[in-house]
Amino acid sequence: RQLELATSRTQTGYRRIRGAAGSGKSLVLATKAAKLALEGKQVLILSFNITLCNYLGDLAVRAALPQRGVRKSLTLLNYHQWAKRVCFLTGNKNSYKSLDWERSLHQVLEETLPALVIEILESRKYPEFQYDVILVDEGQDFELSWWASVRHALHPEGEAVLVADRTQDLYETADAWTDDAM
């Protein structure tokens, strides 16, 4: 089943994979990333924390063996690094810095920053932020607004996979992940 998930695509291009800790969700994501990167696809891997990104990169390298160079073909970031990169590299550094980080951190992280990213990406002026594949690990920790902003970076014919484990919902965001919200 893991190999099927790693090598197949849904008709819509969107897929959510749910499973318990240790069920192989991250391995599926890394295998899919390696396969698609070797095909020349632009692959973005996001997670809530950077440590997990490093782990996913290592898994992707192992999945690609004996071929080399996969890690260089992947963009591995946590959501906030990616959002900041979008803002800075598109000339919106001042907009990013002017967000009310000190007084409204929660609102900035959950609403204002994702809205700014959406505004930037809706212009479609930045092909360097258009990915063929977007893979999100530990999706239960993602805010829906982050997912909405990330979807704007997906090429129209692209593929997006979010993996989640409701039982590891450290930030109490998993309840928002209904099928309608996806």
C-alpha positions, 0 to 999 in steps of 0.5 A: 500500500505504501508503494502504491501511495508513493507512486500513484496520483489521484485524479484531482492531484490532491491526497490526504494520507492518515495513519498512526505513528510508525505507519510509514507516512513520512517514508511514502512522502520521501519516496514520492519526493525522490521519484518525482524529483528524479523525473525533473519535477519541482518538489516542495516539502513542508513541515511544521519543524525544520528537524523533520525536513532534514529527516525527510531529505535524508529519507528521500536520498535513501529512496533514490539510491543508487541515483544521486543529486535528489536532495539538491532537487528538493526544497525542504522548509518549514511553513514559516521559512517558506512564507518568509522566503516567498515574501523576501524573494518577491520584493515584499520584504517590507510588507513582511517586516511591517506585519504586527509581529509583536502585538498580534503574533498569533494573528500574523502567523495564522491569518496575516502572513498566509494572506500576504503569501496568497496575495503575492502568489495570486499574481502568478508573476513568480514562476520560481514559486510554482511547484509541480509537487507539494508534500506536507508532513505532520499536516495535523500541525498545519493551520488551514490558512497555511494550506490555502497559501501553499495551494497557491504555489501549486502548478495547475496540473500539480500534485499535493499530498498532506500526511497527518496523524490526528493522535499527534495533534500537538497544536490542536489544529487537526479538528479543522481538517475536514474533507470540505476544508481540504 
